[in-house]
Amino acid sequence: MRRCLHAYAGRVGYAEAADLQERCARLLKDGGRVERLLLLEHPPVITLGRNARSADVLHDEATLESLGVAVHETNRGGQVTYHGPGQLVGYPILDLSPDRRDVARYLRDLEEVLIRTLSQFGVTAGRAPGLTGVWVGAEKIASLGVHLSRWVTTHGFALNVNTDLSRFGLIVPCGLRGAAVTSMQRLLGRALPLEEVAAAIVPVFGEVFGREMAPASPPVAPVAAPALTEVA
Amino acid sequence: MRVDVIMPQMGESIAEGTLTRWLKKPGDKVARDEPIFEISTDKVDAEIPSPAAGTLVDIKVQEGQTVPINVVVAQIETEAGAAAGAGKAAAQPEAAKTAPAAPASAAKQPPSAAAKPAAPAGGGSDGRDRAPQAAAPAAPPAPSAWTAGASTGGEIPKASSLAGSGATVDDLRRVRSSPVVRKIAQEHQVDISRLAGTGVSGRVTKKDILAAIEGGAATAARASGAPDRPASPIPAAAAAPRSAAPAPVYAPGQRSSVVPMTAMRRKIAEHMVASRRTSAHVTTVFEVDMSRVMRLREEHKQAFQERHGVKLTPTPFMVRAAVEALKAFPEINASIEGDNVVYKKDMNIGIAVALDWGLIVPVLKHADDLSLSGIAKAVTDLAERARTKKLSPDDVQGGTFTITNPGIYGSLFGTPIISQPQVAILGVGVIEKRVVVVQDAIGIRPMVFLALSFDHRLIDGAVADQFMAHIKATLEQGKFAEIV
């Protein structure tokens, strides 16, 4: 079974995380075998995927800056989204070759990981036909956006655990006007430590993707970079 | 030579893709595998690598356009120097350059073959490709060279003539039918454009075409083989006998019939002789009691199938046993280059798959990293893609050791020929119950002969036999703990 290192990295800047992902992906593309699941949260940031429309960001950059929200263009698929404190972001750096070379399957598998994890916390979530993401009723609790290069994945999912949902008002999330977002905190009536949700995701991820999950050493570094780029 | 760049298929259910961004401009030089454009499907953005080294010419699809998979989006003009590429490629004649520019045969050559500068242009498996062959290279061809022909007709059909704006609906329908469907159509001489497709965007599916054939739409007698009989990965014991080549046709008064070899046949022939000339072949044979493996298989086959979605065959056990032995005897997982021995860290196991139209050896990469179920799934996937001609050039390269299965039709053991530049190949005979002596009593046990052909230049008999004893011990006593 392929090994997948995982780590919860705490709060990591968007650009820093993008760079880290790029380096991990490079290792895989250069023939390395160790895959990684990077779990973290970002400081407030609006990111524009490849299909983003500028009209979906509802404020100018100066206003966003005054609110402490950065804006980043990225190479992930999808449109506009918001990341911020209280949201658990997962970046699986996997090689989908040879047996999982199917983007639709990959998205459905990511959704499956989140749906199963949420059920462990008593949240019944599911899919909405034609709308990638994880939904609770008509409200979206997790978004996906993926980049592939030679079947090596970067970017991934963002699960609202204790996210300040009012921040989604700054944008038209995923280009879906009027789509409501929700969080585990709102559904459960209490805040959960991100680390606890991250720990719950890891075994489910291993199960769905058929990976042997192993903690990156040192187990949990405050900054993930050295831990995850160490070639195991 | 111009190589087509096509909209790739990013998944089973995905029929089209949107080209979001060109990373290169016409006139830009590109390296093979260098990302040249980006596409997006749903929430996924992907960089698409160039199938060949050369210059990007003729962009046919603009940013923002959505096109069906397999449509040509651009062309790469390859250069003699660039195409000759690195390493062994230099020794390989590049038949493609000397091939007559016959549109009919060119259309049968998918970019997947063209993407491999190391390989002479592999023709279609229909044998129509008769690109002139240069003299055999001094060095034996790498396995990739001879298996390349087999990867033709692969997942990426050429569609250059159909990509222009003048394409008709029928043309598009043909573009949108899968290679399997087109092969079936060709075998049965069915005109796809006359069928009503039930697939995505009127695509003619395999079901459609089989229904049409059953319904008598075929204008010719059926070809000798059923169109989709599965290829058999090793020990698929119950495989039906494979149909021979079509019966030869004799002209009146003639006592013989001359038929040119297919491209694949030619590659196999060249490789076999080159390998014999290169290695000092010796074969050693061991008999192994398969009781333990067969019992484990029996106990777990149902749970295994339910959990992993693939059948539990003896194959993964064989692969696992071979990998364990390779770890203990690294000189078997090696090759000879000049006066040097090159030890290979990766254990990439070639699995010979018999096809109706020949033989191909897809490679199970990093087999030492895989669990028993991982091996089972990967082997099933490779065999399936070999059968449907969806192997990519990468799938048949980089093998470090090979397992073949002459037992599939009942052979006790064979003396296989080494796949160069490897130094050993394991042949698995038929697994059958035999009378054996068990603790001085007569017993009935499922037994198998395993034959190892090895290159005596590098491997001494003692090492080969210890390697085989290791395999035997694993199969007879191994725990295979992760099976459940």
Interface residues (C-beta under 8 A of the other chain):
Chain A: M1 R2 R3 R33 G49 R50 N51 N75 R76 G77 G78 S97 P98 D99 R101 D102 V103 A104 R105 Y106 L107 T132 G133 L144 G145 V146 H147 L148 S149 R150 G210
Chain B: M10 G11 E12 S13 I14 T20 R21 D33 P35 E38 S40 T41 D42 K43 V44 D45 A46 E47 P49 K365 H366 D369 L370 S371 S373 G374 K377 A378 D381 L382 D394 D395 E482
